[in-house]
């Protein structure tokens, strides 16, 4: 299962917030909700988040066996 636990840690370290992601960087609130619920998001959104947070994919997602 893909989980977004690293995303929340990376977000905290970056100085950004869900508010700035939504209002400054135009990440939709539904994308933030999908991240919270460990639901799928597009690779394009992962790319956007990596660019905004200046991080690697591994800093956004992790795979864990069920």
QUICOR-V255238 format. One record per residue. N is the residue number from 0. PSI is psi in whole degrees, 0 to 359 (999 if undefined). BURIAL is 1 if it has 9 or more other ideal C-beta (glycine too) atoms within 8 Angstrom, else 0. Layout:
n=N psi=PSI burial=BURIAL
n=N psi=PSI burial=BURIAL
//
This chain:
n=0 psi=134 burial=0
n=1 psi=132 burial=0
n=2 psi=153 burial=1
n=3 psi=23 burial=1
n=4 psi=316 burial=0
n=5 psi=331 burial=1
n=6 psi=314 burial=1
n=7 psi=324 burial=1
n=8 psi=318 burial=1
n=9 psi=319 burial=1
n=10 psi=315 burial=1
n=11 psi=318 burial=0
n=12 psi=335 burial=0
n=13 psi=338 burial=1
n=14 psi=355 burial=0
n=15 psi=171 burial=1
n=16 psi=171 burial=0
n=17 psi=326 burial=0
n=18 psi=311 burial=0
n=19 psi=326 burial=1
n=20 psi=318 burial=1
n=21 psi=310 burial=1
n=22 psi=330 burial=0
n=23 psi=323 burial=0
n=24 psi=3 burial=1
n=25 psi=35 burial=0
n=26 psi=129 burial=1
n=27 psi=152 burial=0
n=28 psi=332 burial=0
n=29 psi=327 burial=0
n=30 psi=317 burial=1
n=31 psi=318 burial=1
n=32 psi=320 burial=0
n=33 psi=323 burial=1
n=34 psi=318 burial=1
n=35 psi=324 burial=0
n=36 psi=9 burial=0
n=37 psi=41 burial=0
n=38 psi=161 burial=0
n=39 psi=144 burial=0
n=40 psi=161 burial=0
n=41 psi=157 burial=0
n=42 psi=334 burial=0
n=43 psi=319 burial=0
n=44 psi=321 burial=1
n=45 psi=318 burial=1
n=46 psi=316 burial=0
n=47 psi=314 burial=1
n=48 psi=320 burial=1
n=49 psi=319 burial=1
n=50 psi=313 burial=0
n=51 psi=316 burial=1
n=52 psi=358 burial=1
n=53 psi=57 burial=0
n=54 psi=181 burial=1
n=55 psi=164 burial=0
n=56 psi=321 burial=0
n=57 psi=342 burial=0
n=58 psi=356 burial=1
n=59 psi=315 burial=1
n=60 psi=159 burial=1
n=61 psi=146 burial=1
n=62 psi=129 burial=0
n=63 psi=134 burial=0
n=64 psi=144 burial=0
n=65 psi=999 burial=0
//
